[in-house]
Amino acid sequence: MEAARRIHTQPALPAVNPDDLVPFQIAGAGGQGSVATVVHSPTGEMFALKMIPKAGLSNQGLEFVFLEQATSLRLVGCPYVPQLRASWEDSDHFYLLSVRPSAPLPSLW
């Protein structure tokens, strides 16, 4: 229970303005969209920005976008998963902005 309390009492972070994000490089692309590394110009902090096109998104794909966002919010504070920092949408895309995990992933071998 103590861990759950810590997760839900994370300090509030200042809002990120999407206009302050500068593309750095495309990190990858997959079946649901692409991920770019972006730099937050006021702080120099680097983030991963997942961009999911709305065009052609099936009902199941749309459900997955919201499920991914909800799951990310539940895992705030877990050091092994990317931390959702912000999410938004425009007429063409859904966007998920994440911070890399703060702890190294455990070895599976």
N, C-alpha and C positions, 0 to 999 in steps of 0.2 A: 504493500500500500504506500510505503514511503516513496518508492520510485514513481508511482503514479502521481503523487502529490508534487514531486519535483518537476515532472513533465508539464503539468498544468499550471505551474507558477513561473514559467519562463518570463524573463523581463520583456516588456513590450519593445519592439524594434521600430525605429522611425519608418514611415512609409517610403516606398521606392517609387519614384516617378518614372514610368516607362520612357519618357523623353530623355532621361539621364543615362540610358543604357546605350553603350557604343559597341557595335559588333566587333569581335576580335577574330574569331575563326569558326568555321562550321566544324563541329565535333563529330557529327554523324547523322545518318538518316535511316529511317526504318519504315515499317508499314503504317505507322500512325502519324508520322511527321518527321521533323528534323530537330536537332539540338545544336545550338550555337553557344560558344563561350562569349560572354559579353562583359564589358567593364562598366561599372557604375562610376561615371565621370566625377562626381563630387568627392568620392572616397577612394577610388582606385581599386575597390574590391571586385573580384571576379566572380561571376555567377554562371550557371548553366541555364539557358533559356530554351525550353521545349516549346516548339511552335507546331500546333496541330491544325491543319487546314479544315475548315468547315465544309467546303465543297466536297460532295460525294460521301460525307460521313454518314454511315448507317445508324439506325437507332441503337444497335448494339455498340457501335463505336462511340456514339454520344454518351451512352450509359457508362462506358469504360472511362471516358474523360472525367466524368463527375466522380466515379468510384476512385480513380487514381488521386484526385484532389482530396477527397474525404479521407482516404487512407493516409496520405501524406500529412494531413492535419493531425490525425491520431498519433502519428509517429514523431511529432515535434519533440525534440529533446533526446531522441535515440541517437547515439553517436555513430551508429553503423549505417545509417541511411541518409541520402541527401535531404536536407532540410528545406521544405517549401517556404520560400521567403515572401512570395507574392503570386497572385494569379489574376488574370483579367482576360477580356476578350474584346475583339473589334468585329467588324462585319465579316471579315474573312478568316480569322484564326482564333483559337484558344491559346493562351500563353501560360506556362508554368515556370516560374523563376525559382531556382534552387541553389542552395549553398552546398558545396561538397561535404561528405561526411567528415567529422572531426577526429574520428578514431580509425586506425588501420583496420581493415577487414581481417577477421580471423582466418588462419590457414585451414583449408579443408583437407590437406594431404598430410 
